[in-house]
Amino acid sequence: MLPFLAAANQIEFVYVWTEARPEGKAIIIVLLVFSIFAWSVMASKAIQIRRARRLNLAFDQAFRDQANLTDLYKRRIPVEGCPLFSIYEMGNHELAICQQRHESKGGAQGMISLKSMEHVKRALERGVAQESLRLESGLILLAIAVSGAPFLGLLGTVWGVMSAFAQVASQQNAQLTTIAPGVAGALVTTVAGLLVAIPSMFGYNWLVHNIRVLSVEMDNFAQELASKVETAFIPED
């Protein structure tokens, strides 16, 4: 039964495709390109988010196990794709600059001033912003697919129906067998638009949710790191 239904659906699709007008076929091809880009973005971003979560978890454990706040930074271990490590690295880089500046002014070795702490905080904020932008890159393609695909499909349907009725009027033959093929060929563009938009909508919402969670984790880590730096490297009065 299932092979028969599959064959029937395939025959139906071929029939509808042959009845579609050139402009409808062009729109379907555009929607197919949209679909390829949308699925590519969803797959790549899902892999990126999964990797970021795994690396964040490993780095958070190493961060809390280190004896000194700058031990991981001094080891110069490259960790690509870990948002927390990138923020940590930017903060420590600015901290090292502030320590050198503080020592050149006669301050205690390895310490920073309260004013320099603001530079460290801004570096951490830049790190959070850069990582958030990196995680969100490419989502605009999904947003375009979600919002634009149904309208492209509707455009193809309206255009096809208009052409079908114009053909009926020119032939002066309003029988169902004359109207139905053109209408069926026009409606397939709406189906194609929805097939692109619906998966893109689910994928977009899932990605936005997970990126928001990662952004909150990055904000919390940046605030925690700023507090630890302030406690460890600012001399008490």
Secondary structure as UniProt FT lines:
FT   HELIX           2..19
FT   HELIX           22..65
FT   TURN            69..70
FT   HELIX           71..74
FT   TURN            75..76
FT   TURN            80..81
FT   HELIX           83..104
FT   TURN            105..106
FT   TURN            109..110
FT   HELIX           114..136
FT   TURN            137..138
FT   HELIX           139..171
FT   HELIX           176..233
//
